[in-house]
């Protein structure tokens, strides 16, 4: 079974309240997603804050501009500490994304842990080595750059 993890860490010299306010607002996800992904939230009347059990439906264009549905559920959450979103419908066989926040002496360490399994068995393994992993790296690097611009006090990026 081909199963992968991507771990990204970023140190933010801001407060838990400030970064939690940003990352726990579903509408902000578009702001930190590269434009080429064609990311749009489909869910109507989406609340401004995530909660455990929340289902969010998106459209994305992850490959060759082909639009597809992506449905995630917030399966776990502890305010100011973490939340987990899991794919219910979408391009992966498994998608489990942990968003973790830890206070530090100088701010907050934000850690994203994405555990995923591409579809299509061996073809998924090949696709991961050719472009899926690279695309995920690009997306999360883009997010770090956006946060660096969004929060000018963000000044240190930690790579695992």
Rosetta blueprint (number, residue, H / E / L):
1 X L
2 X L
3 X L
4 X E
5 X E
6 X E
7 X E
8 X E
9 X E
10 X E
11 X E
12 X E
13 X L
14 X L
15 X L
16 X H
17 X H
18 X H
19 X H
20 X H
21 X H
22 X H
23 X H
24 X L
25 X L
26 X H
27 X H
28 X H
29 X H
30 X H
31 X H
32 X H
33 X L
34 X L
35 X H
36 X H
37 X H
38 X L
39 X L
40 X E
41 X E
42 X L
43 X L
44 X L
45 X L
46 X L
47 X L
48 X L
49 X L
50 X L
51 X L
52 X L
53 X L
54 X L
55 X E
56 X E
57 X E
58 X E
59 X E
60 X E
61 X L
62 X L
63 X L
64 X L
65 X L
66 X L
67 X L
68 X E
69 X E
70 X E
71 X E
72 X E
73 X E
74 X E
75 X E
76 X E
77 X E
78 X E
79 X L
80 X L
81 X L
82 X E
83 X E
84 X E
85 X E
86 X E
87 X E
88 X E
89 X E
90 X L
91 X L
92 X E
93 X E
94 X E
95 X E
96 X E
97 X E
98 X E
99 X E
100 X E
101 X E
102 X E
103 X E
104 X E
105 X L
106 X L
107 X E
108 X E
109 X E
110 X E
111 X E
112 X E
113 X E
114 X E
115 X E
116 X E
117 X E
118 X E
119 X L
120 X L
121 X H
122 X H
123 X H
124 X H
125 X H
126 X H
127 X H
128 X H
129 X H
130 X H
131 X H
132 X H
133 X H
134 X H
135 X H
136 X H
137 X H
138 X H
139 X H
140 X H
141 X H
142 X H
143 X H
144 X H
145 X H
146 X H
147 X H
148 X H
149 X H
150 X H
151 X L
152 X L
153 X L
154 X L
155 X L
156 X E
157 X E
158 X E
159 X L
160 X L
